[in-house]
Amino acid sequence: MSPLDDARLLPWTSPDGKPCYLLASDGTGYVARLADEMEAEQMSSAAELIEEACRILAGRTWTPGELHLLAVELNDHLTKVHRVSQSRGARLRLLDDDRDMDGGDDCDGPQPGAGVPDCADGFSPRPVPASGALP
């Protein structure tokens, strides 16, 4: 068993882009709390960007520059949210393994997509023409 098997993937990277981990934590220390706060902010910021993207796309009056900026911002936020999901998924697997060893019951966790806004304002993306040009 590797020391990283029980490590928590943190929501930031080193200056050279390598992943950072928290080893041997019960989740109550300073770094764990800081990581929790940063993950919550990243998730909240991503939800706000989804709402903004829905507004921009629903207006159908965007410029190529606006679409490019939106794509860059969505990519950045998606990368951060993916990192959070990897970290939380790994911790859930550890928790589930501990429960299995203790004989604990499974419980229902959060529902997929909970707290994530959708484009329920009537926006429905149009297919891109074969030429790839946007109207």
Beta strands, then each sheet from edge to edge (+ up, - down):
strand 1: 8-13
strand 2: 19-22
sheet 1: 1+ 2-
end
